[in-house]
């Protein structure tokens, strides 16, 4: 159970999840680009926030993502 307290492990897990979400949002933007440009732009915006190479404060990044996903739910983008 000592591995649960290892911050380097949690940082690596967070990095992998950020990469997967970045890839998924980018693929969703490419798929939606032909039908709805506003939705594709929204996905690209979220992908740029979640990108692991962007140097945004992690707490600010989480707040931006949560507010972005709530906005996407209200707009009906995640059907």
C-alpha positions in Angstrom: 0.0 0.0 0.0 3.0 2.2 0.1 2.8 2.9 -3.6 -0.4 4.9 -3.0 1.7 7.6 -1.4 4.2 7.8 -4.3 3.6 11.2 -5.9 5.7 10.4 -8.9 3.4 7.5 -9.7 0.3 9.7 -9.5 2.0 12.3 -11.7 2.8 9.6 -14.3 -0.8 8.4 -14.2 -2.1 12.0 -14.6 0.2 12.5 -17.6 -1.0 9.3 -19.3 -4.6 10.3 -18.8 -3.9 13.8 -20.1 -2.4 12.3 -23.2 -5.3 10.0 -23.8 -7.9 12.8 -23.3 -5.9 15.1 -25.6 -5.9 12.4 -28.3 -9.6 11.6 -27.8 -10.6 15.2 -28.0 -8.5 15.8 -31.1 -10.0 12.7 -32.8 -13.5 13.9 -31.8 -12.7 17.4 -33.3 -11.6 15.8 -36.6 -14.7 13.7 -36.8 -17.1 16.6 -36.0 -15.3 19.1 -38.3 -17.3 18.2 -41.4 -20.7 18.4 -39.7 -20.4 21.1 -37.0 -17.5 23.5 -36.9 -18.5 25.1 -33.6 -18.5 21.7 -31.8 -15.1 20.9 -33.4 -13.7 24.2 -32.2 -15.0 23.5 -28.7 -13.2 20.1 -28.8 -10.0 21.7 -30.0 -10.3 24.3 -27.2 -10.6 21.6 -24.6 -7.8 19.6 -26.2 -5.5 22.7 -25.9 -6.3 23.0 -22.2 -5.7 19.4 -21.4 -2.5 19.0 -23.6 0.3 17.8 -21.4 2.8 20.2 -23.0 0.8 23.3 -22.0 2.3 25.0 -18.9 -1.0 26.0 -17.2 -1.2 25.8 -13.4 -2.8 22.3 -12.7 -5.5 23.7 -10.4 -6.4 26.3 -13.0 -6.4 23.6 -15.7 -8.8 21.5 -13.7 -11.2 24.4 -13.2 -11.1 25.3 -16.9 -11.8 21.7 -17.9 -14.7 21.3 -15.4 -16.3 24.5 -16.6 -15.7 23.5 -20.2 -17.3 20.1 -19.8 -20.2 21.7 -18.0 -20.6 24.2 -20.8 -20.4 21.3 -23.3 -23.1 19.4 -21.5 -25.4 22.5 -21.5 -24.8 23.0 -25.2 -25.5 19.3 -25.9 -22.1 18.4 -27.3 -21.8 15.2 -25.4 -24.8 13.2 -26.7 
